[in-house]
């Protein structure tokens, strides 16, 4: 056995497939920087979304319905009337014109084309064919020369520039943009979590700072004070007011009697009923 220990190799860092040290070196700073930039934007985005939903539900929807009714009254109804009473008769008139005038005229033009223009065209083609072939040969030569000129002066340098400069730079730029995009998505999601947590914290703080103290003051201070004020102030004041009212009415009645005397009482009406102990009732 070999008693000496073999030197162990230092573990090599493992990167995901297709990623290298450049990707890892770019990813963490990019995500931190993008998170710091995206967090205020996400908070503003959520606030704008809440405002937009409110406006859309309670402002734009009623306005849209009103505008729709207005457009129906101002556009749809006049267009229907225009189609029914103007365009439909005009279309029937045009159809009659097409069938009675344009169709015979078209047949006449076709006959003139077949009997006159077609023979003239064949003659012109027969005369111009040699000149056309010569022009075609000249253009072929010019096109070949222009092709090789453009290929040598533009295409080959552009291919070399793309292969040796732009493609590597584009690869690096693609890695950077991909990491920035992933960082943006990650930061956006984390900012959403932070925004929701901040909203919950603000809601809790508002409840404990304003609502709960107000509720405690109302329940502990204002309600007992209100009961005391009602029992010690309002009820005695109300009783005193009622007593004053009764005294005023009594004084008014006494003054009326002193000035005008006792009011005359109506004379008793004889109901022709027996009086005394032998009065007959329904029970006997």
C-alpha positions in Angstrom: 0.0 0.0 0.0 1.1 3.5 -0.7 1.3 5.1 2.8 1.8 8.6 1.5 -1.4 10.6 0.9 -1.8 11.9 -2.5 -2.2 15.6 -2.7 -5.9 16.5 -3.3 -6.9 18.9 -5.9 -8.7 22.1 -4.8 -12.4 21.9 -5.7 -13.2 23.7 -8.8 -16.2 26.1 -8.7 -19.2 24.6 -10.3 -21.3 26.8 -12.6 -24.6 26.1 -14.2 -24.5 24.8 -17.7 -23.8 27.6 -20.2 -22.7 30.1 -17.4 -19.2 31.1 -16.4 -17.5 33.4 -13.9 -18.5 36.4 -15.9 -22.2 35.6 -15.5 -21.9 35.1 -11.7 -19.8 38.3 -11.3 -22.5 40.3 -13.1 -25.6 38.7 -11.6 -25.4 39.6 -7.9 -24.4 43.4 -8.3 -26.9 43.7 -11.1 -29.7 42.2 -9.0 -28.9 44.4 -6.0 -28.7 47.6 -8.1 -31.9 46.8 -10.1 -33.7 46.0 -6.8 -32.9 49.4 -5.4 -34.0 51.0 -8.6 -37.2 48.9 -9.1 -38.5 49.1 -5.5 -39.8 52.8 -5.7 -41.1 52.1 -9.2 -43.0 49.1 -8.0 -44.5 51.0 -5.1 -45.5 53.8 -7.5 -46.9 51.2 -9.9 -49.1 49.6 -7.3 -50.4 53.0 -6.2 -51.1 54.0 -9.8 -52.9 50.6 -10.3 -55.1 51.2 -7.3 -56.0 54.8 -8.5 -56.6 53.5 -12.1 -58.9 50.7 -10.9 -60.9 53.3 -8.8 -61.1 55.7 -11.8 -62.0 53.0 -14.2 -64.8 51.6 -12.0 -66.4 54.8 -10.7 -65.5 57.4 -13.4 -64.7 55.9 -16.8 -67.3 53.2 -16.8 -70.3 55.7 -16.3 -68.7 58.2 -18.7 -68.2 55.4 -21.3 -71.8 54.3 -21.0 -73.0 57.9 -21.3 -70.7 58.5 -24.3 -72.0 55.2 -25.9 -75.6 56.3 -25.6 -74.6 59.7 -27.0 -72.8 58.2 -30.0 -75.7 55.8 -30.6 -78.0 58.8 -30.8 -75.7 61.0 -32.8 -74.0 58.5 -35.1 -75.7 55.0 -35.2 -79.2 56.2 -35.7 -78.3 58.7 -38.5 -76.1 56.1 -40.2 -79.0 53.6 -40.2 -81.3 56.2 -41.6 -78.6 57.1 -44.3 -78.1 53.5 -45.2 -81.8 52.7 -45.4 -83.1 55.8 -47.2 -80.0 56.9 -49.3 -77.4 54.3 -49.8 -79.8 51.4 -50.5 -81.6 53.3 -53.3 -78.3 54.5 -54.6 -76.9 51.0 -54.6 -80.0 49.7 -56.6 -79.4 52.6 -59.1 -75.7 51.7 -59.5 -76.6 48.0 -59.9 -79.1 48.9 -62.7 -76.4 51.2 -64.3 -73.9 48.3 -64.1 -76.2 45.8 -65.6 -77.7 48.1 -68.3 -74.8 50.3 -69.3 -71.4 49.2 -68.0 -71.7 45.5 -68.9 -72.5 46.2 -72.6 -69.7 48.8 -72.7 -67.3 46.3 -71.2 -68.2 43.6 -73.8 -67.6 46.2 -76.5 -64.2 47.0 -75.1 -63.3 43.3 -74.9 -64.2 42.9 -78.6 -62.1 45.9 -79.5 -59.1 44.5 -77.5 -59.3 41.1 -79.1 -59.7 42.3 -82.6 -57.4 45.4 -82.6 -55.1 45.8 -79.6 -53.9 42.2 -79.5 -52.6 42.0 -83.0 -50.9 45.4 -82.6 -49.3 44.1 -79.4 -48.0 41.0 -81.0 -46.4 43.0 -83.8 -44.7 45.4 -81.3 -43.3 42.4 -79.3 -41.9 40.8 -82.5 -40.2 44.1 -83.4 -38.8 44.8 -79.9 -37.5 41.3 -79.0 -33.9 41.7 -80.4 -33.5 45.1 -78.7 -34.9 43.6 -75.4 -32.3 40.7 -75.6 -29.5 43.2 -76.1 -30.7 45.3 -73.2 -31.0 42.2 -71.1 -27.4 41.1 -71.9 -26.1 44.6 -70.9 -28.0 44.5 -67.7 -26.6 41.0 -66.9 -23.1 42.2 -67.4 -23.7 45.3 -65.2 -25.4 43.2 -62.5 -22.5 40.8 -62.4 -19.9 43.6 -62.1 -22.0 45.3 -59.4 -22.4 42.0 -57.5 -18.7 41.3 -57.3 -17.9 45.0 -56.4 -20.4 45.0 -53.6 -19.3 41.6 -52.4 -15.6 42.6 -52.2 -16.1 46.1 -50.9 -19.0 45.6 -48.5 -20.1 42.0 -47.9 -16.8 40.4 -47.0 -15.7 43.2 -44.6 -19.1 43.1 -43.0 -18.9 39.3 -42.6 -15.5 39.6 -41.0 -16.7 42.4 -38.7 -19.7 40.4 -37.7 -17.8 37.2 -37.1 -14.8 38.6 -35.2 -16.2 41.7 -33.5 -20.0 42.0 -33.3 -20.8 38.4 -32.5 -18.5 38.1 -29.4 -19.6 41.6 -28.3 -23.3 40.6 -28.9 -22.7 37.4 -26.9 -21.4 39.4 -23.9 -24.1 42.0 -24.3 -26.7 39.3 -24.4 -25.4 37.8 -21.2 -25.5 41.2 -19.5 -29.0 42.0 -20.8 -30.3 38.5 -19.8 -28.9 39.0 -16.3 -30.3 42.5 -16.1 -33.7 41.2 -17.2 -33.6 38.4 -14.7 -32.6 40.9 -12.0 -35.5 43.2 -13.1 -38.0 40.3 -12.7 -36.5 39.2 -9.4 -36.4 42.8 -8.1 -40.0 43.4 -9.3 -41.3 40.4 -7.5 -39.3 41.2 -4.3 -40.5 44.8 -4.5 -44.0 43.5 -4.7 -43.5 41.5 -1.6 -42.0 44.6 0.1 -44.8 46.8 -1.1 -47.4 44.5 0.2 -45.6 44.1 3.5 -45.2 47.9 3.7 -48.9 48.3 3.1 -49.8 45.8 5.9 -47.3 47.6 8.2 -48.8 51.0 7.4 -52.3 49.7 7.9 -51.3 48.2 11.3 -49.6 51.4 12.3 -52.6 53.5 11.3 -54.9 51.2 13.2 -52.8 51.2 16.4 -51.9 54.9 16.2 -55.3 56.4 15.2 -58.2 53.9 15.3 -57.4 52.0 18.5 -56.7 55.1 20.6 -59.8 56.8 19.1 -61.8 53.7 20.0 -60.3 53.6 23.5 -61.0 57.3 24.1 -64.6 56.9 22.8 -65.2 53.8 24.9 -63.3 54.8 28.1 -63.6 58.6 28.2 -66.4 60.0 26.0 -69.0 57.4 26.7 -68.8 57.8 30.6 -68.6 61.6 30.2 -71.6 61.5 28.0 -73.5 59.4 30.5 -72.5 61.8 33.3 -73.5 64.9 31.2 -76.8 63.2 30.3 -77.7 62.2 33.9 -76.4 65.4 35.7 -77.0 68.1 33.1 -79.4 67.2 30.3 -82.0 65.3 32.4 -82.2 68.1 35.0 -82.3 70.8 32.3 -85.1 68.9 30.5 -87.1 68.5 33.8 -86.6 72.2 34.5 -87.7 73.1 31.0 -90.8 70.9 31.3 -91.6 72.5 34.7 -91.1 76.0 33.3 -93.4 75.0 30.4 -96.1 73.7 32.8 -95.8 76.9 34.8 -96.0 79.1 31.7 -99.1 77.2 30.6 -100.7 77.5 34.0 -99.9 81.2 34.2 -101.4 81.7 30.7 -104.6 79.8 31.8 -104.9 81.9 34.9 -104.4 85.1 33.0 -107.1 84.1 30.5 -109.5 83.3 33.3 -108.8 86.6 35.0 -109.4 88.5 31.8 -112.3 86.6 30.2 -113.7 84.5 33.0 -114.3 80.8 33.1 -115.2 79.3 29.7 -118.8 78.2 29.4 -119.4 74.5 29.8 -121.8 72.7 27.3 -125.3 71.9 28.7 -125.8 68.3 29.7 -127.7 66.2 27.2 -130.6 64.1 28.4 -129.9 60.6 27.2 -133.2 59.3 28.7 -131.4 56.8 30.9 -132.6 55.9 34.4 -130.4 57.0 37.2 -130.0 55.4 40.6 -129.3 52.0 41.9 -131.8 50.3 39.6 -130.0 51.5 36.5 -130.2 48.8 33.8 -127.0 47.7 32.4 -126.0 45.2 29.8 -125.1 42.7 32.4 -128.6 42.7 34.1 
